[in-house]
Amino acid sequence: MTPDFKSGFVAIIGRPNVGKSTLMNHLIGQKIAITSKKPQTTRNRIQTVYTCDKGQIVFLDTPGIHKAKNKLGEYMVAVAERTLKEVDAIMWLVEPSTFIGAGERHIAEQLQGVGVPVILIINKIDTVKKEEILPAIDTYRKICDFAEIIPCSALRGQNTEDIIDSILKYLPYGPMFYDEDTVTDQPQRQIVAEVIREKALHALDAEIPHGIAVAIDKMKERPGKNPMVDIEATIICERDSHKGIIIGKGGAMLKKIGSNARFELERMLDSKVNLKLWVKVKKDWRDSDFMIKNFGYDKKEI
């Protein structure tokens, strides 16, 4: 490792659905964080690790900062806001707009006086005309003191290479925190649960809000020449009516979620997967401390 090697922690923040997880997956070059058009997709701080010859960046993909409506929401906001005090730099993702809503203003307030460089990433530039980007930059420049402002499209990979170089400028010199082949600190079961949850969110579309969780009941590798992983998982929802929708007519919806998840899990685990899914109703689990802990959201993390 060269003496000018840098390493540090960078928080990725932004309102729900601005493309934080998509950008993270693009920069790392692997799918770690689940993506969906629904808010509250990322519920834990997901640490992902980017390593190159110049340095190592540990990204903390925080849950979106928003006004909490229940205990799960409070947990997510507390995790996100605490993260800001523990990092070497912050990346704030926004959309290319000259309208700054209450959600964005709330984040700008949180950033006042954090004492670390804040890099503004204006994402989704592929969704607007070129001449709309400069006014957006100008609008944001007035509400916060940014170290840099980078317009990009995480989805299309436009301008994303500049992001890594910019971040490295602000990190301290130092050794790696993780081995160079590490891409995440998430336990494998957690990632498997998140993949299944993502496929459920995609398949169910707007019919069911984000009141679902996934518990992995069993995950075991079969020995032998042809590797196979047996996974049994339960999708938890809040109402009996939701259970019916998740299972679908003749089990069709559950089958669709299962086959979409299996396809992705086989790619990720590099092995055949035998996936069995169940659906259970646990009313108001998002307001239960015990349930929240049970699904892997640790109160001690706050």
C-alpha positions as CSV (number, residue, x, y, z in Angstrom):
1,M,0.0,0.0,0.0
2,T,1.4,3.4,-0.9
3,P,2.0,6.1,1.7
4,D,-0.5,8.4,0.0
5,F,-3.3,5.8,0.4
6,K,-6.5,7.3,1.8
7,S,-9.4,5.8,3.7
8,G,-12.5,7.0,5.4
9,F,-16.3,6.8,5.9
10,V,-18.8,8.6,3.7
11,A,-22.5,8.9,4.5
12,I,-24.9,8.9,1.5
13,I,-28.0,10.9,2.5
14,G,-31.1,12.2,0.7
15,R,-34.9,12.0,0.8
16,P,-36.4,8.6,0.1
17,N,-36.3,7.6,-3.6
18,V,-33.6,10.0,-4.9
19,G,-31.5,7.1,-6.1
20,K,-29.1,6.5,-3.2
21,S,-29.0,2.7,-3.4
22,T,-28.8,2.8,-7.2
23,L,-25.8,5.1,-7.0
24,M,-24.2,2.9,-4.3
25,N,-24.7,-0.3,-6.4
26,H,-23.3,1.5,-9.5
27,L,-20.1,2.7,-7.7
28,I,-19.4,-0.6,-6.0
29,G,-20.2,-2.5,-9.2
30,Q,-22.4,-5.0,-7.4
31,K,-25.9,-5.1,-6.1
32,I,-25.8,-4.6,-2.3
33,A,-28.6,-2.2,-1.5
34,I,-32.1,-3.0,-2.7
35,T,-33.8,-0.5,-5.0
36,S,-37.5,0.3,-5.4
37,K,-39.7,3.2,-6.2
38,K,-41.3,3.0,-2.8
39,P,-40.0,5.1,0.1
40,Q,-38.4,3.4,3.1
41,T,-36.6,0.8,1.0
42,T,-33.4,1.0,2.9
43,R,-34.1,0.4,6.6
44,N,-30.6,-0.2,8.0
45,R,-27.3,1.6,7.5
46,I,-25.8,-0.6,4.8
47,Q,-22.0,-0.4,4.8
48,T,-20.4,-1.0,1.4
49,V,-16.8,-0.8,0.6
50,Y,-15.1,0.7,-2.5
51,T,-11.3,0.0,-2.9
52,C,-9.0,1.2,-5.6
53,D,-5.2,1.9,-5.9
54,K,-5.7,5.4,-4.4
55,G,-7.8,4.6,-1.4
56,Q,-10.7,2.9,0.3
57,I,-14.2,4.5,0.8
58,V,-16.6,2.9,3.3
59,F,-20.1,4.1,2.2
60,L,-22.9,4.3,4.8
61,D,-26.1,4.2,2.9
62,T,-28.5,5.6,5.5
63,P,-32.2,5.3,5.6
64,G,-33.9,8.4,4.1
65,I,-34.2,11.4,6.5
66,H,-37.8,12.2,6.8
67,K,-40.5,13.1,9.4
68,A,-41.2,9.9,11.3
69,K,-44.7,8.5,11.5
70,N,-44.1,5.3,13.6
71,K,-41.5,3.6,15.6
72,L,-39.8,2.1,12.6
73,G,-39.7,5.6,11.1
74,E,-38.2,7.0,14.3
75,Y,-35.5,4.3,14.3
76,M,-34.6,5.0,10.7
77,V,-34.3,8.8,11.1
78,A,-32.2,8.4,14.3
79,V,-29.8,6.1,12.5
80,A,-29.5,8.5,9.6
81,E,-28.9,11.6,11.8
82,R,-26.4,9.8,14.0
83,T,-24.4,8.7,11.0
84,L,-23.8,12.3,10.0
85,K,-21.7,12.8,13.1
86,E,-19.5,9.8,12.5
87,V,-18.1,10.3,9.0
88,D,-15.3,12.0,7.1
89,A,-17.5,13.4,4.3
90,I,-21.2,13.4,3.3
91,M,-22.8,12.9,-0.1
92,W,-26.2,14.5,-0.4
93,L,-28.3,13.2,-3.3
94,V,-31.1,15.4,-4.7
95,E,-33.1,15.5,-8.0
96,P,-32.5,18.2,-10.6
97,S,-35.1,20.7,-9.6
98,T,-35.3,24.4,-8.7
99,F,-38.1,23.7,-6.2
100,I,-36.7,22.9,-2.7
101,G,-39.4,21.2,-0.7
102,A,-39.7,20.8,3.1
103,G,-37.9,17.4,3.0
104,E,-34.8,19.0,1.4
105,R,-34.9,22.0,3.7
106,H,-35.1,19.6,6.7
107,I,-31.9,17.9,5.5
108,A,-30.2,21.2,4.9
109,E,-30.8,22.1,8.5
110,Q,-29.3,18.8,9.7
111,L,-26.2,19.6,7.6
112,Q,-25.6,23.0,9.2
113,G,-22.6,22.8,11.4
114,V,-21.8,19.1,10.8
115,G,-18.1,20.1,10.4
116,V,-17.3,17.8,7.4
117,P,-17.3,18.4,3.7
118,V,-20.7,18.0,2.0
119,I,-20.7,17.0,-1.7
120,L,-24.0,17.6,-3.4
121,I,-24.9,15.0,-6.0
122,I,-27.6,16.1,-8.4
123,N,-28.8,12.7,-9.6
124,K,-31.2,11.8,-12.4
125,I,-29.9,14.4,-14.9
126,D,-31.0,12.0,-17.6
127,T,-34.6,13.0,-16.7
128,V,-34.4,16.7,-17.6
129,K,-33.1,18.9,-20.4
130,K,-29.5,20.0,-20.2
131,E,-30.4,23.7,-19.7
132,E,-32.4,22.8,-16.5
133,I,-29.3,21.5,-14.7
134,L,-27.5,24.9,-14.1
135,P,-30.6,26.5,-12.5
136,A,-30.9,23.5,-10.2
137,I,-27.2,23.8,-9.2
138,D,-27.7,27.5,-8.5
139,T,-30.8,27.0,-6.4
140,Y,-29.0,24.4,-4.1
141,R,-25.8,26.4,-3.8
142,K,-27.7,29.1,-1.9
143,I,-29.0,26.8,0.9
144,C,-25.9,25.1,2.0
145,D,-22.1,25.5,1.8
146,F,-21.0,22.6,-0.4
147,A,-17.5,21.4,-1.0
148,E,-18.5,20.3,-4.5
149,I,-21.5,19.9,-6.7
150,I,-21.6,17.0,-9.1
151,P,-24.5,16.4,-11.6
152,C,-24.8,12.8,-12.6
153,S,-27.1,9.9,-13.5
154,A,-26.6,6.8,-11.3
155,L,-29.0,4.8,-13.5
156,R,-27.1,5.6,-16.8
157,G,-23.6,5.8,-15.2
158,Q,-23.2,9.4,-16.5
159,N,-20.5,11.4,-14.7
160,T,-20.3,8.9,-11.8
161,E,-16.5,8.4,-12.2
162,D,-16.0,12.0,-10.9
163,I,-17.6,11.2,-7.7
164,I,-14.9,8.8,-6.4
165,D,-12.1,11.2,-7.2
166,S,-14.0,14.0,-5.5
167,I,-14.6,12.0,-2.3
168,L,-10.9,10.8,-2.1
169,K,-9.8,14.5,-2.0
170,Y,-11.5,14.9,1.3
171,L,-10.5,11.6,3.1
172,P,-7.6,11.4,5.5
173,Y,-4.5,9.4,4.7
174,G,-4.5,6.0,6.3
175,P,-4.7,2.2,5.9
176,M,-7.6,0.1,4.8
177,F,-10.4,-0.7,7.2
178,Y,-11.5,-3.9,5.2
179,D,-9.7,-6.4,3.0
180,E,-9.7,-5.2,-0.6
181,D,-12.2,-7.9,-1.7
182,T,-14.8,-6.9,0.9
183,V,-17.9,-5.2,-0.6
184,T,-20.2,-5.1,2.3
185,D,-20.5,-5.8,6.1
186,Q,-24.1,-7.0,5.8
187,P,-24.6,-10.6,6.9
188,Q,-25.6,-12.8,4.0
189,R,-29.0,-13.7,5.5
190,Q,-29.8,-10.0,5.7
191,I,-29.0,-9.4,2.1
192,V,-31.1,-12.5,1.1
193,A,-34.0,-11.1,3.1
194,E,-33.6,-7.7,1.4
195,V,-33.6,-9.3,-2.1
196,I,-36.8,-11.1,-1.4
197,R,-38.3,-7.9,0.1
198,E,-37.3,-6.0,-3.0
199,K,-38.9,-8.5,-5.4
200,A,-42.1,-8.3,-3.3
201,L,-42.2,-4.5,-3.5
202,H,-41.7,-4.6,-7.2
203,A,-44.3,-7.3,-7.9
204,L,-46.9,-5.8,-5.5
205,D,-46.6,-2.4,-7.0
206,A,-48.8,0.2,-5.2
207,E,-51.3,-2.3,-3.8
208,I,-49.5,-2.8,-0.6
209,P,-47.6,-0.1,1.3
210,H,-44.1,-0.7,2.7
211,G,-45.5,-2.5,5.7
212,I,-43.8,-5.8,4.8
213,A,-40.7,-7.4,6.3
214,V,-38.9,-10.7,5.4
215,A,-37.7,-13.2,8.0
216,I,-35.2,-15.9,6.9
217,D,-36.3,-19.1,8.7
218,K,-33.6,-21.4,7.2
219,M,-30.6,-21.0,5.0
220,K,-28.5,-24.1,4.4
221,E,-26.1,-25.3,1.8
222,R,-26.4,-28.8,0.5
223,P,-23.1,-30.6,0.3
224,G,-22.1,-32.4,-2.9
225,K,-20.8,-31.7,-6.4
226,N,-23.8,-29.6,-7.5
227,P,-24.1,-26.8,-4.9
228,M,-27.7,-26.0,-3.8
229,V,-28.8,-23.6,-1.1
230,D,-32.1,-24.3,0.6
231,I,-33.8,-21.1,1.8
232,E,-37.1,-20.8,3.7
233,A,-38.4,-17.3,4.3
234,T,-41.6,-15.7,5.6
235,I,-43.0,-12.5,4.3
236,I,-44.6,-10.6,7.2
237,C,-47.5,-8.2,6.5
238,E,-49.7,-6.1,8.7
239,R,-53.3,-7.1,7.6
240,D,-55.2,-10.2,6.5
241,S,-56.2,-8.4,3.3
242,H,-52.6,-7.9,2.5
243,K,-51.9,-11.6,3.0
244,G,-54.4,-12.4,0.3
245,I,-52.9,-9.9,-2.2
246,I,-49.3,-11.2,-1.5
247,I,-50.4,-14.8,-2.1
248,G,-52.5,-13.9,-5.1
249,K,-55.1,-15.9,-7.1
250,G,-54.1,-19.5,-6.8
251,G,-50.8,-18.5,-5.3
252,A,-49.7,-16.7,-8.5
253,M,-48.3,-13.6,-6.9
254,L,-46.3,-15.5,-4.3
255,K,-45.0,-17.7,-7.1
256,K,-43.9,-14.6,-9.1
257,I,-42.1,-13.1,-6.1
258,G,-40.4,-16.4,-5.5
259,S,-39.2,-17.0,-9.0
260,N,-37.9,-13.4,-9.3
261,A,-36.1,-13.6,-6.0
262,R,-34.7,-17.0,-6.8
263,F,-33.2,-15.8,-10.1
264,E,-31.4,-12.9,-8.4
265,L,-30.3,-15.1,-5.4
266,E,-28.8,-17.7,-7.7
267,R,-26.7,-15.0,-9.4
268,M,-25.7,-13.5,-6.1
269,L,-24.8,-16.8,-4.3
270,D,-23.4,-18.4,-7.5
271,S,-25.4,-21.5,-6.7
272,K,-28.8,-23.2,-7.4
273,V,-31.4,-22.0,-4.9
274,N,-34.4,-23.9,-3.6
275,L,-36.6,-21.1,-2.2
276,K,-39.8,-21.7,-0.2
277,L,-41.9,-18.7,0.8
278,W,-44.7,-18.3,3.4
279,V,-46.8,-15.3,4.3
280,K,-47.8,-14.4,7.9
281,V,-49.8,-11.5,9.4
282,K,-48.3,-9.6,12.4
283,K,-50.5,-6.6,13.0
284,D,-48.8,-3.3,13.4
285,W,-45.3,-4.8,13.5
286,R,-43.8,-1.4,12.6
287,D,-44.9,0.0,16.0
288,S,-43.5,-2.9,18.0
289,D,-40.0,-2.6,19.5
290,F,-39.8,-6.4,19.7
291,M,-40.8,-6.9,16.1
292,I,-38.5,-4.3,14.8
293,K,-35.6,-5.9,16.6
294,N,-36.8,-9.3,15.4
295,F,-36.4,-8.3,11.7
296,G,-32.9,-7.1,12.2
297,Y,-33.3,-3.5,13.1
298,D,-31.2,-3.1,16.2
299,K,-32.3,-0.4,18.7
300,K,-28.8,-0.5,20.2
301,E,-27.5,0.9,16.9
302,I,-29.0,4.3,17.7
